[in-house]
Amino acid sequence: MSRTPATASPGPAGQDGGGGDGVGAALAGAAAQVATAADEAMASLVACERPATTALVVACAPRAAGAGGLLDALVAPGAPVPVTLTGHHRLPAHVGPGTVVVAVGLGPAEAALVEPVALEGERRGATVVRAGAGGQLELGRSGLFAAAEPSTPLALAPLVELLPGLLAVAGWAGALPDPRAVLDEIGGALSACARAPLDLGLPGTLARRIGRAIPLVEGAAGAGAVAAVAWRRAWNLVAKAPAIVAVQPAASVGEVAGFGQHGDVTRQLVVLVSLRTPADHPDDRRRSEVFAELVGEALVDVVHVDAAAPGVAGSLAELCWLGVATAYARARLEGLVPGPVPAVDELEERLRPARPSGPARPFGTSLA
């Protein structure tokens, strides 16, 4: 197969061919969803007194983790205060008065999962914001956080339903000077993405080039790495297939050595998808080029995907959208229903403890 770059602009999801799975419609309406969530979040904070923030900590439940990675890539490099990501199990030791803790969950079950972290933040004197789908925010405790169910498929929800609220909180907390400008850049990039048919645009081209191979999705540290993780997640959730992530510069002293054997196998199974953003460091970009040259002969194909949007926020949103759109196009080629994720649902159901019947519990009470 050819190893020419796939650098055309991603182009729209205007025609998803129906199917009722919701992914095609969500791709087409991504920009509008971001705008709606942003307005909701901004309205929630407009009357709230700004804290004297010394640190911002974002604690994400598992389904919400992608939004935390996006926030970190967009806010942390230029933030005047430290920005820390953590999971739903514990808070860093430095959390205390002056810290803003954002407890993020996608849907009621995840809101309950991350609630102990929110309560711990309050116990230590931090300002706690609970964040949910659609830009839903709650500052302080009201006894019950009525977390909304997401209206967007899981592969897109961190970008379009959670990230707008997190950016709004980052601005309110003093970690991001102009969240509205960042949100407008994201919305503009997503609008540009949704102007061409999926199957005839870049998503369909990439889906056919990857085929049934396993994509090794590579990105540079920072925005590129976050985009690569989003691609892997989309390939898992939407195409229902495995994918691998490599991050530069680590890949140039790690994964590059992993293709010295079994070339007869990897040449049938693995496609390198190299994602490029304007934020990539020149050294990482050069490492990526040499990496592709060295491992390319042991792979099915090498595909370079350059973001068309000029800014970091726009390019990151574009590449995340493109990952979902490409996985969606692949699912359609395979005759799959891309929206539902029964494997995730089954795993979470098996992890969920038995619950007694009865009225809704206040946030922070045990689910056991």
N, C-alpha and C positions, 0 to 999 in steps of 0.2 A: 504494500500500500504506500501511497505517497506520503512524504513528510513535509508538506507545505503548510505554512501557517493558516489558521482560520481566524482572520483578523477583522472580518466584516462586523459592522455594528449589529448587536443582537436583534433588533427588530421585534415586533409585537406578537402578542398572543391573540390577536383579533379573532381568530377562528379556531375554536378548540374542538370543533366537530361534535359538540354535544356530549352525550354519555352520562351526564348527571353526576359526575364525580366531584365537581366543584373546583378542581385544580385549575382548569383552563379559565374559568370565570374569575378565579382569584388572581391569576396572573394578569388578566386584562384589567382588573380593577385595583391593582396593587397601589397605584398612586393615590387613588381616591380613598383607599383604606388608611393609608398613612396620614392623609390630610384630616380625616375624621378622628383618628386616634390622637393626633397632635392637638386638635381643637379641644377634645375632651380633657386631655391632660393639662393643657394650659389653663383652661377654665377652672380646673380643680385647685390650681395653685395661686390664682390671681389674688385672692384675698388672704393668703397665708404669709405670715411674717417670715422674712428671709433669715435663715440661721447664720451665725458666725461660724462658718464651717472650717474645720481643720483637716478633715479627711472625708472621703466618700467611699463607702463600702457597699458593694452590690452583691447580695446573696440570692442565688438563683436555684430554684428547684430544677430537676432534670430537663423537663420539656422547655424550660425558659433559658437554659444555659446558652443557647445560640445568641440570644439578645444581649447577654452579658459580654460575650466576646466582641460583638459589634460595637457596643458602647466603649469597651476598653480600647479598641483600635481607633475610634473616632475622637475620644475625649482625653484619654490618659496621656498621650504624648505632649499635649500642650496645656494640660490642666495646671492651675496654680496651686492646687492641693493634691495630695496623693490619692489615687483611685485604685481600689483593691477589689478584685473579684474573688468570691468564695462560693462554696456550695451551700446546701441547706442543713448541714450538720453542725457547724460551729462558726463563731466569729473570730477574727484575729484578736490578739491580746490587746492591741492598742485602742480598741473601740471604747469610747467613753464620751463624756461631755464634749461637744464640739463636733463629734462625728455624725454624719448623716448616713443611716443604714437604710438601704432600699431592699425590701424583701419581695422577691419576684416569683410569681407562680402563674402558670397558664391553666386557668380553670380552677374550680373549687377544690378539687382534690389536692392540687399542687399548692394552692394557697394554704391549706391546712398543713401540708408537709413542711413548708418553710416558716410557718408561724412560730415555732419554738425559737428560731433565730431572731425573729422580730421581738419576741418577749424578752429574750436575753439582752438585745440591744437597749430596750427600754429600761431594763433593770440596771444597766451600766450608765444610764443617763444620756444615751444617744438620742438624736431625733430620728424617729422611724417613719418611713413611708412604705405603705404596702401597695404594690403595683400588680395590676392584672391585665387581662386582654382588653383590646380596644382603647388603650390609653387610660384605663381606670386607675385612679390613685386615691389613697386614703392616708391622710396625715394624722397620726395619733390613733388611739384606740377608741372604738365606739361599741365594743362588746361583740360585734359580729361584722366581719368583712364579707359582704355578699359578692364574692368574686364571680365575675361573668364567665360564661363558657365562650371560648373563642369561636368566631364565625368563619375563620380562615383555616384551610388545611394545615396540618402540623408543620409541613416543610417550609411554609411561608410565614407562619404566625410570628416567630421571633422578630422578623424584619418589619412586618407591616402592622402588627398589633401591640408588640411590647416595646420595641426600640423607640417609637415616638414618645411614649411616657417616660422612659429612662432619660432621653435627651432633655425633656422638659424639666425633670428633677435635677439633672446635672446643671442646667442653667440656673434654676432657682437656688441651688446650693452653692453657686459661685464657681463651679468647676468648668463651665463652658460659657464663654462670653455671649454668644448669639445662637441659641438653639434653633430659633426660627430659620436662620439662614441655612443651617445644616439640614433641617427638615425640608426646606424648599429645594435644596440641591438634590436630596434623595428623591423627592417627588418628581422633579424634572427628569431625572435619569430614568425612573420607572415609567413615566409617561412616554419617553422616547422608546423604551423597550417594547411598549405595547402597541406599536404602530404597524406591525407586519404579521402575516400569518405564521404560526408556530412551525407548521410542517414544511413550509417553503423558505423560511428564514434560517438564521444561524442555528437555532436550537435543533431543527430537523437535520441540518447538515452534520452537526456534531453528534447527534444521536446515531446517525447512520455510520459515521466514521468510527465511533467507539464500538458500536455493534454489541455483541455479547461478551466482549472482552471486559476485564476488570480495569477501571480507570485508576491510574496512579496520579492523583491530583496534586500538583506542586504549586506552592506560592512562597513569596518572600516573607520573612518575619514581619509581623504587623498586619496591615490590611490584607496582603496577599494570603497569609496563613489563615486568617479568619475566613476569607472567601473559599479557600480550599476545604476547610472543615465544613462550611455550608454546602459545598458541592457534594462532599461525601455523604452528608446527612440527607440531602435531597435524593441522591442516587439510592441510598438505602430505603428511604421512606416512600418514594414515588415509583422508582423503577424496580423496587424490591430486589435489589442486587447488591453485591459487595463492592466496596471501593476502598482505596488506600490514600493516605495523605503523606506528603513529604514537604518539609519546610526548609527553605534556604536561610542561613548558610549551613545548618546542621546536616542537610542532605548531602552536601559536598564532602563531608567527612564521615558519613554513615551509609545511607542508602546507595551511594555510588559504588560501594564495594560489594553490594549484594547481588550483582548481576554477572559475576565471574563464572558462575556455574549454572546449569539447568537452562541455558539459553534456548534449547529446543522446546522447553516448556513455556518459558516466559514469552517467547516469540509468538506463541499462539494465544496467550491469555491476558497480557498486560498492555494497555495503551497509556502513554504519558500525556497528561493534559496539563500544560504549563500556563498558569494564570498570571497576568501582568497588570499592575496598577501604577498610576503616577507616583505613588508613595514608595515604590520599591527603591532601595538603595542601589546605586550603580554597581557596587561590588556584588550584591545579591543577584542583580540582573545578569552580570557576566558569569557568575557561578552557575546560574540556571542554564545559560547557553552552553557552557562547557559540559555540564551534567547531561544535557540532552544529547550532545555529540558522543559522549562516552557510552551511554546506556542505550542509545537509540537502536543499534543493531540487534539488541537482545529483546526488542519489543515489537508488538504488532504495528504500532504507529506512534508518531510524536505530533501532538497538536499544540500550537501556541495560540492562546486566546488573550488578546489585548482589549482592555476596557476602553470604550470610546469616550466615556464621560471624562472631562478634564480634571475634576476635583477628586479628592480622596473619598469623601462621602458618596458622591455620585457614582464613582467607579466601583466602590465596594457594593453599593446597592445593586448596580447593574450586573456585577458578576454573581451575586447571590441569586438574583432573579434568573439569570441565565442558567445557573445550575439546576434550579427547579424546572425551568422550561425545557432544558435538554433531557432531564430525567422523565418529564411528562411526555415528551415526544418519543422517547425510548419505550415507555410503557405502552403508548398507543401502537407502536410498531409491533410490540409483543402481544397485543390484544389484552392487556391487563387493565384492571380498574385501578387507577393510580391513587385515588383519594384515601380510602380506608387503610389503616395500619393495624391489622388484627394481631400481628406478633407483638407489637408494643402494648396493645390493650390486654392481651393475655398475660404478658409478663407483669404488668402493673396489677392486674387482678390477683395474680398469685402472690404478689408481695403485700397486698392489702390485708390487714388484720380483720378478723371478724368484727362486725359492728352491731351492737344492739339496736333494735328499732326504737324510734322515739323522735322527739322534736329535734330541730337543728341545734347543734352544740355551739356555744360561744367559741370564738377563736382562742386557740391556745389550750383547750381541753384535750385530753388524751383520746386517740381514736381506738385504743385497745378496748 
